[in-house]
Amino acid sequence: MLIQAANAVSHVRDADAFHVDASLEGIDWNAVVDEMDDLLGGIAADMERRSESKLPSRSSRNEPSSSTNGRSNSTDRP
């Protein structure tokens, strides 16, 4: 997005070389940043969904319970 905005500005600045009368009145940076944020936010959300879908569910993992930290209790020993 930023590169596209910069390219547009560059084209306006170079327009005279092509006998085109163009001027740049300003840049709406808030709109540029909002558009970039919307695009990147969507991409990040999609990446997160795909990443989560590849992880096994918590119930299918063989994780020790949090109460014992995977260690046996001294009363469990013979």
N, C-alpha and C positions, 0 to 999 in steps of 0.2 A: 504494500500500500504506500509506504513512504517513497519507495523508488518510483512508483507510478506518478505520484504527486510531483516529485522532483523532475521526472522526465517531462511532465506537462509544463512546468515552469521553464525548463530548458528550451522546449519547443517555442514557447512564447518569446523568450529572449532572443532566439536565433531566427525568428520569423522574418526579420528584415532582410536577411541574406537570401530569402526566397521571394522577395518583393511583396511580402505580406505585412500589412499594418496590423499589429496585434499589441495589446497592452495587458499588463497584469495589475489588477486593482487590489489584490490581496489574496491571502490564503486563509481558509477557514480551518485552522489547525484542530479545533475541537471536533469538527466533522471528520477530518482525516483520522484522528486518533480513535474516535468512536467507531468508525468503520473498521479500522484495524483491530480494535478490541473485540468487536462482534465476530469478525472472521476468525481470529486466533482463539477466542473463547469457544467457538463451535468446534474448531479443530481439536482443541485440548479436551473438550468433553467427549468427543468421539474416540480419541486415543484412550481416555480413561475407561470408557465403556468396553472397548476391545480388550484392554489389558485385564479388566476385571473378569471378563468372560473366559479368559484363558486360565484363571486361577481355580484350583479345586475349591469346592465349598468347604466351609469350616467343619462341617460334620464328617466329611470324608477324609480329613487330615488326621493322622495319628499323632495328635498333640497330647502331651501329658496334661493332666488337670492342673489348674493354677494353684490348688491348695497344697499339692505335694511337690510341685516343681519337678515331677518325674522321678523323684527319689522314693524308695520304699520306706515305709514307716518302720521303726525299730521293732514294733510289735508283730510285724509281718514276717520277721526272720525266724527260722527254726531254732 
